[in-house]
Amino acid sequence: MKLKGLVLPMCAAAMLICVANADRVYGHFGMVIPSTPVVSEQNRPVEIALSFSHPFETIGMDLAKPKSFFLTRDGDHTDLLGDLQPASVMGSNGFNYRFTPSRPGVYHFVMEPQPYWEPLEDRFIIHYTKTVISVFGSEDGWQQPLGLPAEIRPLLRPFGNYQGNSFTGQVLVDGQPAAHAEVEVEYYDKEQRYQAPTGPHITQVVVANDKGIFTFTCPLSGWWGFASLSLADYTIKGPQGGDKEVEIGAVLWIYMDEYQRR
């Protein structure tokens, strides 16, 4: 009788664990976070942290060395993978890159990670993560897509914005607008100042229109991440050898500033 009496509580506990883990899965974000989104002579060099994390909850996950990490500027492509240094990001394995620019421009930093196996979803995850930095006052070229398998093209300049501004972007998959794409939005609560009233508040969700265009108003200063997820048209062999789906994410990070008093 005592054993039977434990069955329901144990099942309930198992269900709670599964639900909690499902919430953690929902908030995965590739992250490429610079120490500043606008670079001047006074704030060089810039430290750029690479991670795969839950930004609002500041829960890190171990990131293997990316498959690629590069920057583009005015169409020029520079491979930075060999310059990455191992680092601890949110208590987990990540990487750091020190950026010391000498020329003005708008620099796009892109990370393509190794495929991440997520057993709870029974699929691999690849987040193509992009961040745009303005150097020495340059503003040209921030809206140009880079030809990634999946990316978010900013339609609001992704730097020099104030909290409360509405960000508009366009989801592209294989260079084409992703009609009615679902976009997850999450705030990087680096200082751990805020608490979500419910689980759905952690990751906001907005649906793009038939041209893949969406808008979201960012109420806080700091880094905001936008991620649109879709299934790739290929599979990867799973840990047990079977073919598994691949979820590709178009991820973009932007920064919102506070108004400053004189």
N, C-alpha and C positions, 0 to 999 in steps of 0.2 A: 504493500500500500504506500509506503513512504517513497519507493522508487517511482511508482505511477504518479505520485503527487508532484514529483520534480519535472515531469515531462513538459507540461505547459510552460512553467517558468523558464526552462532551458530553451524551449523553442522560441519563446518571446525574446529572450536575450539574444539568441542567434539572429533573429530577424532585425533587432535593433542594431546589432553589429553590421549587418549587411547594409541597412539603410544609411548608417553613419559612413561606411566606406563608400557607398554610392555618392554621397554628398562630396566626399573628398575627390572622387574621380571627376565630378562635374566641374571643379574649379581649377583644373590643370591649365597653366599658361606658360608658354615659352617666354622668357624675359631677357631683354637686352636693355639694361638700365644705365645710362651715363650719370656721372656726378653732376652734370649740368646739361641742359638742352640747347643753350646758347653760349658759344665759346668766344671769349675776348682775350686780349693780351694779358689781362689780370687774372684769369682763372684757368690758365693752362698749368700742367697737363690735365686731361680728363680721364678719370677712371671709369671703365665700362664693365659692369658685372653681368655675366651670363649665367642663367639658371633655368630650371624647370620647376615651377613652384606654385603654391596657392597664395597669390599676392595679398588678398584681403586678410587672410588668416595668418600670413607670414610663416607658412609651413613649407620648408624646402624639401626637395626631392633630389636624390643623387643624379647628376647630369654627367653622362659619359662624354668624352671629348667629342665635340661636334664633327659632323661629316664635313662641314665647311663653315667658314666665318670670313666675311669679306666686306669691303666698303666699295661704294661707287660714288664718283664725283664727276659731273659733266660727261658721263658716258664711260669714264675710265674705271676699270675694275682692278682692285688690289686685294690679293689673298693675304689674310691676316692669321690664318689658322696656326702657323708656326710660332706666332708671337703670343699666343694665349698662355697664361700662367694659372696653375691650379689655385683655387681659392675656396674658402668657406662662405657660402651664401645662404642665409637663413638656417644656419646649422647643418647644411648638407653640402655635398661636393658640387662645386661650380667652377667658373673660370673668370679670370680678370684680364682686361686688355688696357694698357696705358696708351692713350691717344694724345700726341703732342703735335698739333697741326702747325704748319708753317705758311700755308696758303689759304686765302679765303675760299669759301664755297659752301654748298649744301651737301653734306655727307650722309649717305644712306648706309647704315650698318645692318647686315643681314646674317642671321644664324640659321643653318640647316642642321638639326641634331641627327644623331643616329636614331633609327627607329626604336621607339620605346614600347616594350611589351606591357600591355595593361590586362592582367588576367581577369579582372572583374568585367571588362568589356569584351574579352576574348578577341582583341584586335591590337594592332600596332598603332602608335600615334607619332606623327611627324608634324611639328609646328614650324612653319617658315616664318621666322620672327624678324620684324623690321623696326628700326628706330631711326629718326631723321634729326640731324644736328646742324644748326647754323653756325658757321665759323666766320668771325670777323665781320659780322653784319650782312653776310650774303643771304639772299632770299630766292634765288632763281633755281627752278628745277625740283622743288619739293613735291609737286603733284605728279611727277612722271612715274608710271609703273616700271618695274624692273624686269618683267618677264618671268617672274617666279611661277612655279606650278599653282600656287594659290597666294594671293596677297590682297591687302586692303589699300586702295589708292586714296590718299587723303584729298578731300575737296575743301577742307578748311586747312589753312597753313598749320602744320603740326607743332609749331613753336611760336613763342610770342603771344600767347593767349592768356586770358584771365579766367579764374574760376567763375562758373556760371555761363561761360560761352557754350554754344551748341556745336559739337563736332559732327561733321558730315563726311562720310567716306563711301567708297564704292568697292564692293567685293568682286574680285576677279578670280576665276578659275581657268587655267590654261589661257589666260589673256582675255577671256570673254566675261561679260557681266553675269553674275550668278543671280538670276531672278529669284526673289523671295527668300534669299538666304537668311538664315537665323544667325544673329550676331550676339555673342556673349560679351558682357562688359564688366570689368572688375577694377576696383580701386586698389592701388598698392599702399596699404596702411603700414608703411615702413616703421613709423613711430608707435604703432599699436595704440592709437588713440580712440578707436571707435569699436563698437560692438553691434553686430547685425541683430535686429529684433527677431528675425526668423531666418531659416535656411535660404529661402528664395531671395532674401535681400543681399546675400553675399555676392551672387553673380546676377547682374541685371541682364535682361534679354530684350532685343529689338529685332523686328523683321524688316528686311530690305524690300524695296519696291521691285517692280518688274525689270528695272535696269540695274539692280544690285545696289542701289543707293539707300543709305540709312542715315539717321540723325539721332544723336543722343546728347543731352545737356549734362555737363559735368559740374556738380555742385560744390566740389572741394578742390583746393589747390593740391598739386602733386601729380604723380604719374597715374595715367589711366590706360588700361589695356583693352583692346578690342580683338576678339577672336571669332572667326567664322569657320565652322568645321564642315567637311564634306568627305565622302568616300572616294578614294583613288580608284582608277580603272585597272589596278593591278593588285596582286596579293603577294604576301611574303610567307615563307615557311615559318610556322610557329615553333615553340620550344619542343613540342611533341612530334613535329614533322609535317603536320597538316597545313594546307594553305589557309592563311588568315587575312581578313580584311585590313586595309590600311586607312586610317583616318588622317587626312591632311588638314592642317589648320593654317589659315591666313591670319597672322597676328601682327598688330601694329600698336606701338606704345607712343603716347603723346603726353605733354606736360602742360599743366595749368598753373599760372602764377596767382598769388594774392596781389590785390592793389596795394601799393606802397604810399604811405603818407610822406609829405615833404619834410 
